[in-house]
């Protein structure tokens, strides 16, 4: 028996490997104070029957040639396993055909996703390097996590401040020392803090949060009571989904009418305060944004809104917005409104005060350590200019040649003929899966690299089997990490699975492109490390590669920053202006207002969304479903694993209901429910809890899509994205709105279909 340490985006862990090379056990390090339960999926998933063992080609594509096909993703579609030479020759020939006939912009380089935490075997970087070497590709920008904010905030605070807000926010240690009141919209979920891009050596965020909770009062405004760390003992103030902006505007109204706003700060550090005052007073639209007005929209008591505004003005207050709030209709608005609220309090740039955007959303947020550059695999330059916001993938495929607005520009969707995906699962992170399936059906060719027969792989024409994280060597570290870690290979790849570097090298040679530069993955690891070692930011005592590898890693600088985002701007806004047109925080953006968009004006604003309890749609779909990230897996990774399967109810993804809502529908714990929206339907197991507001339901994203019984439901395994809407946040940001959707829930007593999501396809 041997023991190997490895890493994932949810942390570092140990695996025991038996004499036959098979994984026996996986466990957290003994000194990890808050390890992720996702470790429990590792052994089950490693050699699961859903592993892709050999290159495979969809029979319809192999026999009929490239072209649109409604058969993509059919549960009964068959595949033909082929040798590597055949698969690579087919793929190289198809790439050549597409480029020759339509140009490189006809290739979409997908791979939005979180596969490996390694610095070398990062699936997206590997694919993009390959595509760059053969002439480029249409790319995606932004992300699904905070796409609206990534576009909005540079207009309001400038790009540099946006970067600092992510890398140097007011930290947990500063909160513990200085903050009297932390007000968080969208909660402070502990499970989200297990996840860091690249992973962290140990999970230290919960302990830091709990230390802050010992000295700082926390108020969590959310539709879920359990949306905040239990150790914080946060006060829960219920807010119906999609209505946070109204509550925030009412808080500003109280500050204005009661003389609690910091007029001096507004005059010297912001522009647009007068427009905001006129709006919240109702002078510009005839509707004062009083607490009573907000209460009628949000169901949050008016008295509690008024009292909270006074409490916020009475001491050092930090306003936080979780990422989830901007993943909805007009998702920019709660972020813009919260920044405006923090500005009216006048504490932006003070120790422990102001505005943050990320607590409860990511594990490296606010740990207080200044990040240092890490080894990075070079992708090269993409010579193709075409791009889309990543959440517009279905629009791209369904509407080639059509124009769309994005961040003040008018762009055109290119005509995509081939999509190439590696390391991601759009059937997890994209919305309205029925529409997404229609979009993928229009492709001529869909190529996927995968370890398992995921729903994405089941929609592909060519599927290439790749080695998993445990089946190749790599380096790992996340932003602000305390250690750069080795990830030694723990087991051999199953069947004919190969490292992606080898795959792209072989494809490149067929296409006349030098992708791997003649280096093996081991040689690339050495090169990445030694190149990093030469950087001036690298620790002086970083040893040569052999010593580093033998030691299992090295410690990284742990410099605790004191100058959080906005601190120098606060001290002297003339000497340290923001990168905005005014040099100040733009509560009113003349740039945005000047775009003349139908769905945005120049300041934060409440507009009734379609998806909220007060809309006409709520007559038919009378529950508001929250779709948030799971606790026992990362996104959809290893959903067949032991830890993920332990959370299932009636063999599928659970839906949580308030006891009153369950009783009204004759539902009890363990029952099967049919959940419908205007987009689709699914089966889910019922779990009741009083941690939800009445009228609110909740499901986790990431259950593997299973369309095998369409006569019963569009997904019989509970993939929530058959329900969510594929509509943009706005014509400025074009991000996703998948955080919540209106649904109906009824009891299901019909025949129970088997779950086929984790089965490989039929081979013929």
Secondary structure by P-SEA (a helix, b strand, c coil): cbbbbbccccccbbbbbcccccccccccccccccccccccccccccccccccccccccccccccccccccccccccbbbbbbcaaaaaaaaaaaaaaaaaccccccccccccccccccccccaaaaaaaaaaaaccccccccccccaaaaacccccccaaaaaaaacccccaaaaaccccbbbbcccccccccccccccccccaaaaaaaaaaacbbbbbbccccccccccccbbbbbbccccaaaaaaaaaaaaaaacccaaaaaacccccaaaaaaaaacccccccccaaaaaacccccaaaaaaaaaaaaacbbbbbbccccccccccaaaaaaaaaaaaaaccccccccccccccccccccccccccccccccccccccccccccccaaaaaaacccbbbbcccbbbbbccccbbbbccccccccccaaaaaaaaaaaccbbbbbbcccccccccccbbbbbbccccccccccccccccccccccccccccccccaaaaaaaaaaaacccccccccaaaaaaaaaaaaaaccccccccccaaaaaaacccccccccccccccccccccccccccccccccccccccccccccccccccccccccccccccccccccccbbbbbbbbcccccccccccaaaaaacccccbbbbbcaaaaaaacccccbbbbbbcccccbbbbbbbcccccccbbbbbccccccccccccccccccccccccccccccccccccccccccbbbbbbcccccccccccccccc
